[in-house]
Amino acid sequence: MSSGYSSLEEDAEDFFFTARTSFFRRAPQGKPRSGQQDVEKEKETHSYLSKEEIKEKVHKYNLAVTDKLKMTLNSNGIYTGFIKVQMELCKPPQTSPNSGKLSPSSNSCMNTLHISSTNTVGEVIEALLKKFLVTESPAKFALYKRCHREDQVYACKLSDREHPLYLRLVAGPRTDTLSFVLREHEIGEWEAFSLPELQNFLRILDKEEDEQLQNLKRRYTAYRHKLEEALREVWKPD
């Protein structure tokens, strides 16, 4: 089985991908090492777990693993491991022409990524799109966590700053307890129209707003005149 650091295995049922250039960058000279930066980031985000607690959880996680996709705890306190992401796309996304890559389809293909505990949801989405050379903006996609509790399935959208591997560690390796799903953002009713059409709608709305405003002004002007006439009749000297 691939360690996850190698290239994409196209023929495998589960695909492995590591965005090594984006996930494990080298720090420029004269600045703190990437490991030190990652440790500070990890402490800031997951300060509620001590290094000993992480070590214990990683150990228990690896004991429960049945597919050999274990986690590795590094000396700097950062751990690496695998997450599986199910692609639930309504339509195939736009990809680069002649990319030679397998395009993620709408039939819920599963992908396995090797990531670090410091990688965020936003980075995971970018890695998935980069793997398939998808040209669409990552902002069009969202990562969900799917939880199974008491025969009920709950789906919750994750924020871009959350850390999927931490969620995987806490939940354990069983995907029937926690799984990840990549979906498109829900399309609003206005996104189906082109920019000229939307601009035309704005002009129509501006015109209707101006007409309503003028009608309102005329209405209250007439009301004011009637009120002034009534007051003059009341205060009219005998």
N, C-alpha and C positions, 0 to 999 in steps of 0.2 A: 504493500500500500504506500502511496506517496506520502511524504512527510508534510506536504502542504507548501513547502518552499519551492518546489519544482514548478515546471510549466503546467498549463492546463491539460488535463487528460480528457480529450474529446470523446473517447470511446467508452469512458466509464459512465455508469448510471448516475453516480454523484460526481459533480465536477469540483475540482480543487482549484483554488485561486488565491494567490497572495499578492496584494499590491505592495510589493516590497519597497518600491521607490517612494510611495506616498505614505506607507504605514511605518516604515522603519528608516527614517531619514537620518543622515549624518549631520551633526551640528557643525556650523561654520567655525573656523578657527577663531579663538579669542572669546568664544561664548561657551556657556556651560554645555557639557556633553548631553547628548539626547537622552541617555539613561537617567541623568539627574533631572532633566526637565520632565521626563515622563513620571518619575517618582513624585515630584512636586505636584504634577497634575493629578496623579492617582490619589495622593494624600488629600488634595483639595476636594476631589469628587467623592471619594469613598473613605472619608475620615472616620466613619462609624465602624469600619472593620480594621482591626489591628493586623500587623504582619503575621502574628501567630495564628489569628483566626483565619486569615487567608490561607496560610499553610495547611491548617487542619481541614479547611473546606476543599482545597485542591486534592489533598490526600483521600478524603472520603469520596470525592467526585471520581477520581481515577479508579477507586475500588469498585464503583458502581458501573463503570463504562463496560459496554459489551461489544462495541464496534472498533476498538483500538484507537479511537479518536480522543486521546487523553490530553490533559492540560499539563503545561510545564511551568513551574515557578522558578523565576530567575533570582539571582542573588540580590538584585536591586529592588525586589518586592513586586515587580511586574510579572504577570503570568500571561502565557499565550495558550491558545487552544482553538477549537473548531466550533463553528455554528453552522447549522443547516438553515437555509432560507428557501421557502417555497415561493415560486413566482406565480402569482395569481393576477395576470394582466388581461384586461378586457380585449385588447388588440395588440398585435406585435408592435413594439416600438420602432422608431426610425433608427436605422443603423447605417454606418458608413458603407458606401458602395464598394464592392469587390473586397470586402474585409476578410472573407474566408472564415468568418466566425459563425457559429451556430446561433441564430437569433432566438431569444426567449419567446416562446409562443404562449398562447392562452391556455395550454393544457396542463398547467400547474407543474412545471418541471422543478426539480429540487437541486439546489446548489450548495456545496459545502465550501466555506471560506475559513482560512486560517488567519486569525487576527490576534491582536494584543488587547490586554485589559484596558488600555488607554484609548483604544479606537472608539470613536463615537458612532452613533446611528448615521449621521451624515456621511461619515467616511465609508461606512459599510455600503450605503446606497451608491456612492460614487464608485466604489470598487466593483460592485455588481454591474453597473452600467459600463464601466471601463472594460470589464471582461468581455462583454458582448459588443464593444465598440458602438454603444448606443449614443446617438448624437443629440438626443433630447435632453433638456435641462433636468438635473437631479431634483429640482424644486417641484417637478411634476409627479414625483413618486414619494411614497411614504412607507416606513417599515412598521409593521404591527407585531405585537406579541399576542399569541393565542394561548389562553389558559383553559385547562379542563378541570372543573370542580363539580363534584357531585352530579355527574351526568349532564352538566351544563358546559357550554363552550362560550368563552368570553374573548372578544377581540378588542385590543386597546392600542391606539396609535401612540407610537413612541416619539418623544421629542428628539431633535437632532443632537442634543447634548448628552443623551443617555448612552450607557455603555452596554452593548448587547452581551459581551462575554461575561460581565459581572452578573447580569440577569441569568445567564446560562449556568454560572457557577452556583448561585444561590438556589436555583430551581432543581439542579441536578441534571444528569445527562438524558433523562427520559423525555422524548419529544411528545409523549402523550400528556405530560404535565405542563410543558411550556414549549412552544414552537414559534418560529418567526416567519412572517409572510410579507412579501413585497407587493404593493398594489399601487395603482395610479390614484392620485388625489381625485376625490369626487368632482366631476365636471359640473360647473354651474351653468345655469340656463343661458347666460350671455356669452359663454366661451364658444358656443357653436356658430357665432356670427363673426364676419370679417371686420377689420378695422374701419373701412368706409361705411359699412352698415351701422356699426356702433356710433360713429360720428354723426350719421344721419339721424339716429335715434335721439342723440343729445340735442341736435337742432330742433327736432320736433318737441322734445320735452321742454326746451327753453321757450319755444313759442307758446306752448300750452300754459307754461308757468306765467309768462307775461300776460296772456289773455286772462287768466284767473286773477292775477293781481290787479289788472285794470278793472275787471268786473267788481272786485271787492272794493276798490277805491270809489267807483261810481255808486255802489250800494250804500256805503257809509257816508258819502257826500250827500246823497239824497236824504238819508236818515238825519244827518246833521241839519240840513235846511229845514226839514219838518220840525225838528226839535226847537230850532231857533224861532220859527214862526209861532210855535205853541207858547214859547216863553214870552214873546212879544205880546201875544194876546192876553197872557196872564198879567203882565206888568203894564198893560196899556192903561194910561190914566183915564179916569171917568170924565 
